Amino acid sequence: MSTPSLAERRERQLAHERDRAAHLAHRAEISRTRRTTPELRVIALEAEDRFADGDTDTLLSWVAEEFGDLTAVACSMADAVLPHVVARHIPWVDTLFLETGYHFAETVGTRDAVESSMQLTIVDVQPRQSVAEQDAQYGERLFERDPALCCQLRKVEPLTETLGGYEAWITGVRRDDSPLRADTPFVTWDEKNGLVKINPLADWTFDRVLDYAAEHDVILNPLLNDGYPSIGCAPCTRRVAPGEDPRAGRWAGLDKSECGLHT
């Protein structure tokens, strides 16, 4: 197969951007009103039982019908498997990327590649303060002195504010991530954020994620093949040794294994 010319690649990109703009315009025309918190809680509790033994595609077909464009996908850009799976059911789904200001260059590159090639609408979720502003208020390298506060300021609070406009959010949490996630349900009620939480890959293994990516030519963060099975902010992520827990490289040496988004 010949390599596309620069003009062909540019035309493909323009067509991609036109498709995204057309979808956003259509979505604005059929804008839906968010249901109340009690209504959404009932839906979540019923679905938790219904999808206790979930099939990913069956679950996401229901999500598309039940929530439509009031669905958001959270993606760390360790890979694009989750948004790829979701976009097959909800094209141009809002995909939330937490722009913490501390990402690896490879992660930012993955984000850009995903936006330019997949049927997704990337939403950059920004903290209230830039890194410089945070340093001025709390001192430099807050991630070393108080990583919980740093995550709260740069991840948890911005995401909570953003999720307020949606009825459901979809995450890539898997049971094999860590012992703390071993009982992850496919559907649950997110009391903290006040919406339905969907975990369609809950029973997937890391190898299944990689196999799916290979089969569908899905973009992967190059760090996955460089000893980083779990990728967070650069200052707080190290390589993982063979046999270690996949999340052992997150906040290594600290009494911390979660950023607070899923706890």
Backbone bond lengths (Angstrom), bond angles and torsions (degrees), N, CA, C in turn:
res aa  C-N    CA-C-N  psi(-1)  N-CA   C-N-CA  omega(-1)  CA-C   N-CA-C  phi
1 M - - - 1.461 - - 1.527 109.02 -
2 S 1.332 115.86 129.73 1.460 119.66 -177.78 1.521 110.69 -75.01
3 T 1.324 115.37 152.34 1.459 121.21 178.79 1.525 109.69 -77.00
4 P 1.340 118.42 131.38 1.471 119.98 179.82 1.524 111.08 -59.40
5 S 1.319 115.66 144.32 1.458 119.91 177.48 1.519 109.93 -73.34
6 L 1.323 116.08 167.82 1.457 120.60 178.29 1.523 110.72 -59.07
7 A 1.339 116.87 -41.43 1.465 120.62 179.85 1.529 111.04 -64.36
8 E 1.336 116.09 -39.91 1.466 119.79 179.19 1.523 111.21 -66.42
9 R 1.319 116.21 -40.74 1.467 119.56 178.56 1.519 110.63 -65.53
10 R 1.325 116.07 -39.06 1.463 119.92 179.24 1.523 110.93 -65.91
11 E 1.325 117.63 -41.69 1.462 120.92 179.35 1.527 110.43 -65.86
12 R 1.326 116.26 -38.16 1.458 120.19 177.65 1.527 110.45 -62.93
13 Q 1.326 115.94 -40.88 1.455 120.26 179.18 1.528 111.11 -66.48
14 L 1.318 117.23 -41.50 1.462 120.73 178.52 1.528 110.85 -63.37
15 A 1.327 116.89 -40.56 1.464 120.42 178.02 1.526 110.43 -63.95
16 H 1.318 115.98 -39.28 1.464 121.34 177.55 1.527 110.25 -60.87
17 E 1.322 116.54 -44.54 1.461 120.89 -179.52 1.525 111.21 -67.68
18 R 1.340 117.57 -36.03 1.468 120.32 177.54 1.525 110.81 -65.53
19 D 1.321 116.35 -41.31 1.465 120.05 178.65 1.524 110.78 -61.89
20 R 1.330 116.54 -43.04 1.465 119.97 179.56 1.529 110.35 -63.43
21 A 1.334 117.10 -44.82 1.464 120.82 -179.46 1.526 110.98 -62.98
22 A 1.327 117.00 -39.41 1.463 120.51 179.63 1.525 110.75 -65.06
23 H 1.322 116.32 -39.75 1.465 118.98 178.82 1.520 110.92 -65.95
24 L 1.324 117.15 -43.80 1.458 120.09 -179.40 1.528 111.09 -62.58
25 A 1.338 116.54 -38.03 1.462 120.05 178.32 1.529 110.55 -65.79
26 H 1.331 115.86 -42.40 1.471 119.68 178.82 1.522 110.49 -64.75
27 R 1.317 116.99 -40.55 1.461 120.14 -179.83 1.524 110.75 -63.13
28 A 1.320 116.76 -37.37 1.464 120.06 178.95 1.529 111.07 -64.70
29 E 1.330 116.44 -33.69 1.462 120.69 -178.78 1.528 112.16 -70.69
30 I 1.332 116.80 -31.66 1.467 119.94 -175.91 1.531 110.86 -111.09
31 S 1.298 115.64 31.83 1.463 121.40 -175.94 1.528 111.88 -49.44
32 R 1.338 115.93 130.12 1.458 122.15 179.26 1.523 109.90 -101.13
33 T 1.318 115.22 153.15 1.461 120.89 177.47 1.524 109.52 -92.55
34 R 1.306 116.21 132.59 1.466 121.07 179.55 1.529 110.00 -65.32
35 R 1.328 116.23 133.24 1.456 120.51 178.10 1.528 111.09 -73.61
36 T 1.310 116.30 165.53 1.462 120.48 -176.17 1.528 110.53 -72.61
37 T 1.329 114.69 160.66 1.463 120.10 178.76 1.526 112.18 -58.83
38 P 1.346 119.98 -46.16 1.474 119.20 177.38 1.528 112.89 -59.02
39 E 1.330 117.56 -39.31 1.463 120.30 178.66 1.526 111.01 -62.97
40 L 1.320 116.35 -43.87 1.461 120.69 -179.03 1.524 111.37 -67.95
41 R 1.327 116.69 -36.00 1.468 119.92 178.74 1.536 110.56 -61.83
42 V 1.315 117.06 -43.22 1.468 121.01 178.77 1.529 110.24 -61.17
43 I 1.323 116.43 -43.84 1.468 120.76 178.86 1.525 110.58 -59.94
44 A 1.333 116.45 -43.42 1.466 120.99 -178.64 1.520 111.58 -63.71
45 L 1.320 117.00 -45.58 1.461 120.49 -176.73 1.527 111.42 -66.60
46 E 1.327 116.88 -38.45 1.463 119.84 177.32 1.527 110.66 -67.03
47 A 1.336 115.98 -40.71 1.466 120.17 -178.11 1.520 112.06 -70.98
48 E 1.331 117.10 -29.99 1.468 119.57 179.12 1.524 110.50 -59.93
49 D 1.325 117.05 -40.83 1.464 120.69 176.61 1.529 111.07 -72.81
50 R 1.302 116.01 -43.07 1.466 121.03 -176.42 1.522 111.68 -61.82
51 F 1.333 116.65 -38.42 1.465 120.78 -176.43 1.530 112.37 -109.98
52 A 1.320 115.77 32.14 1.468 119.23 179.21 1.521 111.18 -60.13
53 D 1.324 116.48 -35.60 1.465 121.59 175.24 1.523 107.24 -112.74
54 G 1.303 115.12 69.68 1.449 120.86 -167.76 1.514 115.27 -72.92
55 D 1.313 115.38 144.39 1.456 123.79 166.08 1.522 106.09 -105.31
56 T 1.322 117.31 129.42 1.462 121.20 -171.34 1.523 112.35 -55.52
57 D 1.323 117.69 -49.75 1.460 119.72 -176.38 1.525 112.04 -69.09
58 T 1.326 117.33 -39.30 1.467 119.98 177.19 1.524 110.51 -62.52
59 L 1.316 115.71 -43.67 1.463 120.71 178.98 1.519 111.09 -61.18
60 L 1.326 117.19 -46.67 1.465 119.86 -176.39 1.524 112.28 -72.17
61 S 1.315 117.96 -27.82 1.472 119.93 172.93 1.524 109.81 -62.82
62 W 1.330 115.74 -41.36 1.467 119.99 176.47 1.523 110.94 -65.24
63 V 1.322 117.73 -42.87 1.466 121.30 179.32 1.524 110.35 -59.14
64 A 1.326 116.81 -45.02 1.466 120.63 -179.55 1.521 111.34 -60.40
65 E 1.329 116.65 -42.08 1.466 120.69 -179.10 1.524 111.65 -72.86
66 E 1.330 117.17 -39.48 1.461 121.70 -174.02 1.523 112.52 -78.47
67 F 1.328 117.64 -39.63 1.469 120.64 -171.71 1.533 114.02 -118.52
68 G 1.316 118.21 -24.63 1.458 121.24 177.57 1.512 113.57 52.09
69 D 1.332 115.70 -129.42 1.463 120.97 -176.56 1.522 113.43 -76.61
70 L 1.310 117.53 -0.37 1.467 119.81 172.90 1.530 110.22 -91.89
71 T 1.333 114.05 28.18 1.459 123.12 176.74 1.521 108.92 -112.40
72 A 1.320 116.22 140.36 1.466 121.46 174.72 1.522 109.23 -126.77
73 V 1.320 115.74 146.12 1.459 122.31 175.12 1.522 108.22 -108.57
74 A 1.320 116.93 131.73 1.464 120.70 174.03 1.521 108.12 -94.58
75 C 1.328 116.68 128.07 1.463 119.88 -176.63 1.519 109.92 -138.52
76 S 1.330 115.91 124.17 1.467 121.01 -179.79 1.516 111.87 -84.01
77 M 1.328 117.11 -8.29 1.458 124.42 -176.56 1.529 112.59 67.10
78 A 1.339 115.32 27.06 1.460 118.48 165.91 1.530 108.16 -70.45
79 D 1.310 114.90 -33.58 1.458 122.46 172.22 1.522 106.76 -158.82
80 A 1.332 115.71 172.33 1.465 119.62 -179.44 1.522 111.23 -112.98
81 V 1.328 116.89 21.53 1.462 120.23 -178.09 1.525 111.31 -64.48
82 L 1.331 117.68 -49.65 1.465 119.48 -178.69 1.525 112.00 -57.74
83 P 1.335 120.23 -55.01 1.468 118.20 179.64 1.520 113.38 -62.32
84 H 1.328 117.61 -30.84 1.461 119.92 176.96 1.524 110.37 -64.38
85 V 1.331 116.47 -45.35 1.468 121.05 178.60 1.527 110.36 -61.68
86 V 1.328 116.80 -44.19 1.462 120.93 -177.21 1.525 111.21 -68.54
87 A 1.334 117.18 -41.21 1.465 120.97 -175.85 1.523 112.52 -64.71
88 R 1.313 118.01 -19.74 1.465 120.34 174.53 1.525 110.73 -65.90
89 H 1.318 116.67 -24.16 1.468 122.19 -179.73 1.531 111.97 -106.12
90 I 1.344 116.92 -31.91 1.470 121.97 -179.85 1.530 107.71 -130.56
91 P 1.336 117.89 83.72 1.467 119.58 179.97 1.526 111.78 -58.78
92 W 1.315 115.43 141.31 1.463 124.03 178.66 1.530 112.27 63.86
93 V 1.316 116.60 28.23 1.462 121.14 178.38 1.527 110.23 -59.76
94 D 1.323 116.81 141.31 1.468 121.10 176.25 1.528 109.03 -63.13
95 T 1.312 116.04 125.92 1.461 122.20 -177.28 1.522 108.21 -119.43
96 L 1.322 115.82 112.03 1.459 121.74 -171.52 1.523 110.92 -87.37
97 F 1.323 115.49 123.16 1.465 122.15 177.65 1.518 108.17 -116.08
98 L 1.328 116.26 118.08 1.462 120.84 -178.67 1.520 109.40 -77.61
99 E 1.316 116.25 104.11 1.461 121.77 -177.65 1.523 108.78 -85.76
100 T 1.323 115.62 82.87 1.465 121.24 -173.38 1.517 113.70 -75.22
101 G 1.330 116.78 -20.08 1.463 119.89 -174.93 1.512 113.17 89.46
102 Y 1.333 116.55 -0.24 1.467 120.87 -177.35 1.529 112.59 -123.16
103 H 1.314 118.44 17.56 1.455 120.53 -174.82 1.528 112.56 -73.22
104 F 1.325 115.20 153.00 1.460 121.16 166.97 1.532 108.30 -61.38
105 A 1.329 115.82 150.01 1.465 119.71 175.71 1.528 110.36 -60.06
106 E 1.327 116.85 -35.16 1.464 120.84 179.72 1.529 111.60 -63.87
107 T 1.321 116.71 -34.09 1.465 120.49 179.50 1.526 110.76 -69.22
108 V 1.316 116.17 -43.54 1.467 120.02 177.43 1.528 110.03 -63.78
109 G 1.328 116.68 -39.37 1.458 120.21 177.30 1.518 112.19 -63.39
110 T 1.327 116.45 -38.47 1.463 120.75 177.02 1.521 110.42 -64.46
111 R 1.321 116.35 -42.93 1.466 120.67 178.17 1.528 110.67 -57.42
112 D 1.324 117.03 -45.76 1.465 121.20 -178.08 1.528 111.25 -66.39
113 A 1.330 116.26 -39.88 1.462 119.84 179.61 1.524 111.24 -66.48
114 V 1.320 116.18 -39.00 1.466 120.84 178.21 1.525 110.53 -63.73
115 E 1.313 116.87 -45.83 1.464 120.64 -177.72 1.521 111.73 -61.45
116 S 1.325 116.81 -36.46 1.461 120.03 -174.22 1.521 113.77 -86.13
117 S 1.336 117.91 -5.12 1.460 118.42 -173.09 1.523 115.23 -131.18
118 M 1.336 118.18 -11.71 1.460 120.07 -175.23 1.522 111.64 -119.07
119 Q 1.338 116.07 158.48 1.466 121.70 -179.55 1.524 110.10 -79.24
120 L 1.323 115.50 66.93 1.455 122.99 -178.49 1.514 109.55 -132.37
121 T 1.317 115.72 157.00 1.458 121.88 171.66 1.522 107.03 -115.30
122 I 1.328 116.43 103.03 1.457 120.67 -177.94 1.527 109.61 -73.82
123 V 1.322 115.97 129.19 1.463 122.55 174.93 1.526 107.23 -116.16
124 D 1.320 116.92 111.23 1.464 121.06 178.46 1.525 109.03 -79.18
125 V 1.311 116.41 114.55 1.464 122.16 -178.83 1.525 107.94 -91.89
126 Q 1.324 116.18 113.04 1.461 122.23 -172.43 1.526 111.58 -102.90
127 P 1.342 117.68 139.11 1.470 120.34 171.22 1.524 110.08 -66.24
128 R 1.308 116.49 162.11 1.462 119.99 178.44 1.526 111.72 -66.31
129 Q 1.330 116.73 -31.94 1.459 121.22 -178.49 1.521 110.47 -112.58
130 S 1.325 116.10 144.84 1.455 120.22 168.99 1.523 108.32 -71.03
131 V 1.320 117.10 169.36 1.464 119.94 176.92 1.522 110.14 -59.42
132 A 1.329 116.94 -41.75 1.468 120.49 -179.68 1.525 111.34 -63.25
133 E 1.334 116.81 -41.55 1.465 119.99 179.06 1.526 111.16 -66.93
134 Q 1.317 116.36 -39.02 1.463 119.74 177.31 1.530 110.45 -64.68
135 D 1.335 116.66 -42.58 1.468 120.54 178.20 1.526 111.03 -59.82
136 A 1.334 115.61 -39.57 1.466 119.45 -178.80 1.526 111.29 -65.26
137 Q 1.323 117.37 -35.42 1.469 120.47 -177.99 1.526 112.87 -84.84
138 Y 1.330 116.49 -40.92 1.467 119.97 -172.10 1.528 113.83 -110.36
139 G 1.320 116.87 -7.45 1.458 120.20 -174.40 1.521 110.69 93.57
140 E 1.328 115.94 154.98 1.456 120.66 -177.76 1.529 111.45 -68.24
141 R 1.331 114.84 155.89 1.466 123.72 174.58 1.536 112.04 57.06
142 L 1.320 114.48 45.57 1.461 119.82 177.20 1.529 110.60 -58.47
143 F 1.322 116.63 -30.59 1.459 121.00 -179.04 1.526 112.33 -61.98
144 E 1.325 117.86 -21.87 1.464 121.18 176.99 1.527 111.27 -87.60
145 R 1.318 116.41 -39.58 1.468 120.94 -174.24 1.524 112.86 -83.99
146 D 1.307 116.75 -35.95 1.468 120.92 -178.87 1.529 108.50 -149.12
147 P 1.345 116.95 74.45 1.467 119.29 -176.26 1.524 113.44 -61.25
148 A 1.332 117.23 -30.67 1.468 119.15 179.21 1.524 110.96 -64.10
149 L 1.327 116.81 -41.93 1.461 120.25 178.66 1.517 110.47 -67.87
150 C 1.327 116.85 -40.19 1.464 120.11 179.33 1.527 110.38 -60.30
151 C 1.337 117.07 -46.11 1.462 120.48 177.79 1.528 111.33 -63.54
152 Q 1.315 116.42 -38.08 1.459 120.41 179.32 1.523 110.98 -61.43
153 L 1.326 116.10 -43.96 1.461 121.27 -177.11 1.526 112.76 -74.19
154 R 1.325 117.13 -37.44 1.455 120.11 -169.61 1.534 113.55 -101.89
155 K 1.336 116.53 -13.04 1.464 119.64 -179.80 1.528 112.75 -125.93
156 V 1.324 115.33 -60.37 1.465 119.73 -168.94 1.526 111.90 -65.03
157 E 1.325 117.41 -52.86 1.468 119.91 -177.59 1.526 112.59 -63.35
158 P 1.344 119.41 -46.17 1.467 118.48 178.66 1.527 112.89 -61.44
159 L 1.343 116.58 -39.35 1.459 118.65 179.95 1.521 111.08 -67.10
160 T 1.325 117.18 -43.28 1.464 120.72 179.39 1.524 110.88 -57.74
161 E 1.324 116.81 -43.47 1.465 120.65 178.90 1.526 111.18 -63.12
162 T 1.324 117.01 -40.40 1.463 121.12 -177.62 1.524 111.89 -71.05
163 L 1.327 117.01 -38.69 1.465 120.73 -176.64 1.524 113.05 -67.02
164 G 1.309 117.47 -14.66 1.458 120.76 -178.56 1.514 114.36 -59.12
165 G 1.323 117.81 -20.49 1.458 120.62 -179.01 1.517 114.42 -93.07
166 Y 1.322 117.71 0.65 1.466 121.47 -175.65 1.529 111.38 -114.45
167 E 1.331 114.81 163.58 1.466 120.35 174.92 1.526 111.71 -98.07
168 A 1.319 116.69 -25.82 1.466 120.77 -177.94 1.516 109.50 -148.37
169 W 1.336 114.65 146.93 1.464 118.02 171.92 1.513 108.97 -127.92
170 I 1.325 114.51 145.76 1.455 122.70 -175.54 1.520 108.45 -111.80
171 T 1.321 116.64 130.99 1.456 121.03 -179.48 1.528 110.39 -121.57
172 G 1.317 115.23 164.75 1.462 121.55 178.29 1.510 113.05 -98.62
173 V 1.328 118.08 18.51 1.467 121.35 -179.63 1.530 109.57 -60.58
174 R 1.331 115.01 131.74 1.465 121.60 179.42 1.528 109.97 -124.11
175 R 1.305 115.57 150.46 1.462 120.27 -178.26 1.518 112.56 -66.58
176 D 1.332 117.15 -25.31 1.461 118.64 -179.06 1.523 112.81 -88.46
177 D 1.338 117.39 4.77 1.465 120.61 178.29 1.523 111.25 -62.36
178 S 1.330 115.68 -46.17 1.462 121.56 -175.97 1.524 108.48 -167.97
179 P 1.345 117.91 163.34 1.471 119.86 177.37 1.524 113.02 -57.33
180 L 1.332 117.36 -31.98 1.460 120.05 -179.42 1.529 112.35 -66.18
181 R 1.328 116.94 -20.07 1.460 120.88 -177.01 1.528 112.90 -106.59
182 A 1.324 116.69 9.13 1.464 121.33 -172.58 1.525 113.60 -62.79
183 D 1.316 118.15 -24.87 1.470 121.52 -177.88 1.528 112.80 -107.53
184 T 1.308 117.03 21.82 1.468 121.07 -178.13 1.529 111.52 -57.48
185 P 1.338 118.36 124.02 1.470 120.90 177.37 1.530 110.60 -82.83
186 F 1.323 115.77 163.90 1.462 119.67 177.04 1.527 111.21 -74.06
187 V 1.316 116.63 -35.55 1.466 122.12 178.80 1.520 107.91 -135.38
188 T 1.318 116.27 138.45 1.454 120.18 177.16 1.525 109.23 -153.03
189 W 1.310 115.38 167.48 1.460 120.85 175.61 1.519 108.32 -94.58
190 D 1.318 116.70 124.68 1.460 122.59 178.72 1.523 107.93 -92.39
191 E 1.321 115.75 94.87 1.460 120.81 -175.88 1.517 111.35 -65.64
192 K 1.315 116.81 -38.55 1.459 120.60 -176.60 1.525 111.87 -62.78
193 N 1.323 116.72 -41.97 1.462 120.79 -176.81 1.524 113.71 -99.90
194 G 1.328 117.40 -8.90 1.456 120.39 174.76 1.509 115.63 70.95
195 L 1.346 116.89 39.34 1.461 120.27 176.31 1.525 109.50 -154.85
196 V 1.327 115.78 174.80 1.458 121.60 -178.26 1.527 109.06 -79.60
197 K 1.318 116.07 137.45 1.462 121.25 179.33 1.526 109.04 -114.10
198 I 1.331 115.52 127.61 1.458 122.59 -176.69 1.529 108.83 -115.52
199 N 1.326 116.35 131.22 1.471 121.76 178.25 1.532 109.08 -123.95
200 P 1.326 118.42 75.03 1.468 120.78 -171.02 1.524 114.77 -69.14
201 L 1.331 117.44 -16.94 1.467 120.71 179.27 1.524 111.42 -102.87
202 A 1.317 117.44 18.35 1.467 121.15 -173.24 1.520 112.70 -53.28
203 D 1.329 117.72 -39.36 1.463 119.91 -176.42 1.527 112.90 -98.19
204 W 1.328 117.65 8.96 1.460 120.72 176.66 1.525 109.84 -78.95
205 T 1.323 115.80 148.42 1.462 121.06 171.40 1.523 109.02 -96.50
206 F 1.331 115.68 165.96 1.463 120.03 177.54 1.527 110.14 -59.94
207 D 1.332 117.02 -39.06 1.464 120.25 179.27 1.526 111.12 -64.61
208 R 1.330 116.98 -36.25 1.465 119.10 178.42 1.526 110.43 -66.62
209 V 1.315 117.26 -36.82 1.466 120.69 176.13 1.524 109.99 -60.34
210 L 1.333 116.45 -47.00 1.465 120.39 -179.72 1.524 111.19 -65.51
211 D 1.334 117.09 -39.20 1.465 120.27 178.75 1.526 110.84 -63.87
212 Y 1.337 116.61 -41.59 1.467 120.26 178.24 1.528 110.14 -62.66
213 A 1.320 115.92 -43.61 1.465 120.10 -179.71 1.524 110.86 -60.93
214 A 1.329 116.72 -41.67 1.460 120.24 179.92 1.526 111.28 -67.77
215 E 1.336 116.35 -42.00 1.468 120.64 -178.07 1.518 112.20 -65.21
216 H 1.341 116.79 -36.90 1.465 120.63 -174.86 1.527 112.81 -106.97
217 D 1.323 116.69 9.44 1.463 121.58 178.82 1.530 111.31 54.65
218 V 1.329 115.46 46.79 1.461 122.19 -178.77 1.527 109.82 -86.00
219 I 1.311 115.69 141.90 1.461 121.60 -179.13 1.529 110.51 -64.89
220 L 1.332 115.63 134.67 1.458 122.48 174.64 1.519 109.38 -120.84
221 N 1.308 116.10 145.09 1.458 120.61 171.67 1.532 107.25 -66.00
222 P 1.333 118.76 126.47 1.472 119.95 -178.18 1.519 113.80 -58.48
223 L 1.325 117.81 -19.95 1.464 120.16 179.15 1.527 112.23 -66.05
224 L 1.343 117.64 -22.97 1.464 120.17 178.33 1.522 111.34 -59.85
225 N 1.317 116.23 -31.86 1.463 121.12 179.48 1.517 112.07 -94.86
226 D 1.324 115.92 13.62 1.463 120.67 -179.69 1.524 110.99 -124.95
227 G 1.344 115.87 27.06 1.458 119.52 175.14 1.507 115.86 91.58
228 Y 1.349 117.37 13.44 1.465 121.30 -179.38 1.529 110.00 -118.82
229 P 1.345 119.39 82.33 1.465 120.01 178.66 1.523 113.33 -70.81
230 S 1.331 117.69 -19.30 1.462 123.01 175.56 1.523 107.30 -130.86
231 I 1.327 116.28 124.82 1.462 120.44 -170.85 1.516 110.19 -120.17
232 G 1.313 116.46 122.32 1.452 122.28 175.59 1.512 110.06 -123.79
233 C 1.309 117.00 -145.16 1.460 121.26 177.23 1.530 109.35 -69.56
234 A 1.324 116.18 144.69 1.461 120.75 -174.70 1.528 114.01 -57.32
235 P 1.345 119.68 -43.87 1.466 118.24 -177.63 1.526 113.94 -66.58
236 C 1.328 117.45 -19.12 1.469 121.24 -172.77 1.527 112.87 -114.01
237 T 1.325 117.92 16.54 1.460 121.61 -177.54 1.520 110.12 -131.39
238 R 1.326 116.62 130.98 1.465 121.48 175.66 1.523 109.08 -125.64
239 R 1.322 115.49 168.51 1.459 120.14 175.24 1.529 110.38 -65.19
240 V 1.325 115.26 155.08 1.461 122.01 -179.96 1.522 108.84 -109.56
241 A 1.320 116.51 133.81 1.461 121.37 178.92 1.524 110.28 -76.50
242 P 1.330 118.07 153.34 1.472 120.63 177.72 1.527 111.23 -54.33
243 G 1.327 116.28 132.36 1.452 121.17 179.14 1.512 114.64 90.68
244 E 1.336 117.37 -12.16 1.465 120.07 178.63 1.520 110.45 -76.25
245 D 1.338 115.57 158.12 1.459 121.72 171.17 1.529 108.37 -55.59
246 P 1.342 118.81 136.91 1.466 120.53 -178.55 1.524 114.19 -54.74
247 R 1.342 117.26 -27.94 1.460 119.98 -179.14 1.528 112.57 -98.53
248 A 1.333 116.53 12.60 1.466 119.94 -179.61 1.524 112.19 -64.92
249 G 1.313 116.55 -21.87 1.457 119.90 180.00 1.514 114.51 -84.11
250 R 1.311 117.45 -0.66 1.461 121.56 179.97 1.523 109.03 -94.52
251 W 1.316 116.90 122.82 1.473 123.83 -179.35 1.535 110.70 52.44
252 A 1.325 115.69 43.59 1.468 120.99 -177.09 1.527 110.50 -57.74
253 G 1.324 115.52 136.18 1.456 121.09 178.98 1.511 113.98 85.32
254 L 1.325 116.93 -2.80 1.463 121.46 179.94 1.524 109.72 -113.41
255 D 1.304 116.85 156.64 1.462 121.77 177.00 1.524 108.63 -82.42
256 K 1.335 115.16 64.85 1.462 120.64 -174.76 1.519 107.82 -157.77
257 S 1.318 116.82 132.27 1.458 120.78 178.10 1.522 112.58 -134.40
258 E 1.338 117.30 -4.48 1.460 122.38 179.64 1.521 109.05 -133.68
259 C 1.331 115.97 147.77 1.462 119.68 -179.97 1.525 111.82 -84.03
260 G 1.339 116.74 -15.33 1.460 120.26 -179.44 1.514 114.04 110.02
261 L 1.333 117.40 -7.42 1.463 119.76 -179.82 1.523 111.87 -70.41
262 H 1.323 117.03 -30.90 1.460 120.89 -173.20 1.524 112.63 -117.94
263 T 1.329 116.98 19.14 1.466 120.68 179.05 1.517 109.74 -127.15
